Amino acid sequence: MDYISTRGSAPALDFEGATLAGLASDGGLYVPREWPRFSADEIAAMAGLPYAELAAKIMFPFVEGSLTYDRLLELTRQAYGRFAHKAVTPLKQLDEQQWVLELFHGPTLAFKDVALQLLGLLFEEFLGRSERNLTIVGATSGDTGSAAIDAVAGRAKVDIFMLHPKGRVSDVQRRQMTTVLAPNVHNIAIDGSFDDAQATVKRMFNDHAMTDRFAIGAVNSINWARLMAQVVYYFAAGLQLGAPHRKVAFSVPTGNFGDVFAGYVAAQMGLPVEKLIVATNVNDILHRALAEGDYSQGTVTPTAAPSMDIQVSSNFERLLFDLGGRDGKALAEQMAGFEATKAMQLTNAQREGAAALFSSARTDADEMAQAIRWAWENCGELIDPHTACGLFAARTAGIDASIPVVTLATAHPAKFPDAVERATGQRSGLPARVGDLFEREEKCVELTGDYESIADFVAQHASPKI
Ligand SMILES: *Cc1c(COP(=O)(O)O)cnc(C)c1O
């Protein structure tokens, strides 16, 4: 399989190249040249497979040419062997129609582990084939940083530098990053906000003094390999609920449009999907885009579901590309317009294509708390505030009663205990596997937000690219 850029002018790359590059050189995002498709018989034959084997079957068409099937299976067994539940992403029934797919059984208690555990192994695999080193630089408001650090800690040829705003991530989130003592992990607490940290990272990607010496890589969901790994659990849930003979709807708590785009890919690959419900909090750019065709950036309002406090959804570009006839030149113009004015209208083709598969809903603070309370009082389940947005959207989407609706549970409730306690009076304890988090030693440097001091620190501690 080879990969092309959504903006049409970067060179096509194989899977290995697209994984190491992250962003395409024309500013676009890599997508497979075509969607692989499974027949109904092929899907039916996957029922009952262990998760790691299902993962290898679903992903093999995307990696062919860069990995053999057997090697891919070894990597999925290693990645998913670290999950605390044997089913990796267990499915739970809430009532006659509503289900939750628990994606938080990985090492850092958020769904990002499902993709990042594999991505860490892919980096190591591909870098091991040459003399290259990779320097990952990222900014985090919490979940991405801990999942990425866990995934690459101790791996050869990779260094990770993760910036977080000092004092503005939760204690659990900070400790999940700073108690990882591997020498290739560098936590940097900066004076300033998440946006300041993010701006520093973007500047480093464009700083030739840095990029000439270091191969700077990305771990956020602009990296195709992350989305690919997320396609698997849509199939896992669909198969358990009767696919390919029965349709399933999914409700997805959404920020950067990565997780729900993986659901779109599953549908393109042959999984019978009734609807993909895009659930946002009050930061509702995607709800406005899907309901009215208006993709315009507002200001970010902080909520109890911080990983969805986003006003630009990078992966939406991948959907617009596919729905717009895969015309890279036209999309490059559309995106240039958005970057200049912070607003754009979807074309008719994009609006109609999206309406065929997607619906959307916006959840405010009261509705979020109501959904947490409903799951606890009616089903005895504690859910986190992100999942609550998904469940609220699922229960109000008007899906035909004969069709099961699966809400993706993206974080463990213990990651956001205060919001859960406010809604239910219950405090969710940390699972035993992370239980000694508060006794472990922390390692973190504190730097001012000043760009030069951060670039100097990275240059002193990273390995040059060759
Ligand atoms: C990252 C994250 C999301 C949003 O996922 P996207 O792929 O960015 O849409 C939702 N919930 C939680 C808990 C997250 O960490």
The ligand as a Gaussian input file, in Angstrom:
#p B3LYP/6-31G(d) Opt

LIG

0 1
 C       -7.965000      12.283000      22.771000
 C       -9.250000      12.001000      23.460000
 C      -10.511000      12.177000      22.818000
 C      -10.649000      12.747000      21.428000
 O      -10.184000      11.869000      20.432000
 P       -9.918000      12.409000      18.940000
 O       -9.316000      11.275000      18.219000
 O       -8.982000      13.575000      19.099000
 O      -11.239000      12.832000      18.376000
 C      -11.656000      11.822000      23.525000
 N      -11.587000      11.352000      24.791000
 C      -10.412000      11.183000      25.436000
 C      -10.408000      10.677000      26.834000
 C       -9.202000      11.487000      24.810000
 O       -8.022000      11.321000      25.474000

